[in-house]
Amino acid sequence: MRVLAVVGPTAAGKSDLGVALAQAVGGEVVNADSMQLYRGMDVGTAKLTAVERGGVPHHLLDVWPVTRTATAADYQQLCRSVVDELLARSVTPVLVGGSGLYLRAALDDLEFPGTDPALRAELEAELERDGALALHARLAGLDPAAATRMEPTNGRRIVRALEVVTLTGSMPGAMTSYGEHYEATYLGVDRPDLAERIELRVDHMWQAGLVDEVRRLEGEGLRDGVTASRALGYAQVLGALDGRWGLEHARDLTVTATRRFARRQRAWFRRDPRVHWLDADTDLLEQARALL
């Protein structure tokens, strides 16, 4: 039995297709969105409601508190446990999400270097004090090839790279090979009007109470969550609550950041030769069923 993966940039329509596909093949959905793993992060991650899930069981939603630092290695262990259990029941796992590294961690033969909590805490403190550019410069001195593979402003990735380089001497190379842990079919969803869809989605999040959601999660330790506090929308609203900008500007910043993130997602998945890209102008489910 094959694993199905519905992938692509944010706001393209992956979640709805995942539900329809699971209904069509008698499968169950497995979340592959890194931020939907967090309890209470519902509005800002466009998490489907119980009604929108259409009776299809969904796995790996609301797994962690917002204070938990998420890693691809943790997701690998969680996801494979669920996928193996579904396959054992002869149920088709339908992975849905746009977190490219998480998907590869679960579905491909990837091994992750270990971690050192004390070193990680030290690097996080340096990131807060000196900024991402300073840490990126240090990484470039230690491992130039690793530094060229990541944006100088992506502090979290740089911290992880420095941790790995310090512990092992070098960062693993670019992931250009595709050794599969599971036999999988990848269905790609993208839209020519994605920029407009993202703006509409952010407007809906504001109307649906994202600001109130962030205020509530503050009380649950959102600001202490290294991963969750940097999520799209949440980071921008936290900035507004700090007085760094107004809520309307936070909304504009969220649109801009989400569009930038969608471009990175698109580039990531377009590099993967295994993805079958569906035509957004015709019925997605019918195309998917024809491919299967």
ZIGI-V237440 format. One line per field, one symbol per residue. ss: DSSP state (H for helix, E for strand, - for the rest). burial: 1 if it has 16 or more other ideal C-beta (glycine too) atoms within 10 Angstrom, else 0. A space follows every 50 residues. Layout:
ss = ???
burial = ???
This chain:
ss = --EEEEE------HHHHHHHHHHHH--EEEE--HHHHE------------ -------EE----E-------HHHHHHHHHHHHHHHHH----EEEE---H HHHHHHHE--------HHHHHHHHHHHHHH-HHHHHHHHHHH-HHHHH-- ----HHHHHHHHHHHHHH-----------E---EEEEE-----HHHHHHH HHHHHHHH-HHHHHHHHH---HHH---HHH---HHHHHHHH-----HHHH HHHHHHHHHHHHHHHHHHHH----EEE------HHHHHHHH-
burial = 00111111111111111111110010111111111111011111111100 00100101111011111111111111011001100100001111111111 11111111010000000001001101100001001101100010011001 01001011111111100000100010000011011111111001001110 11001100011011001101011011111011111111110000000001 101110111001001101100100100101000100110000
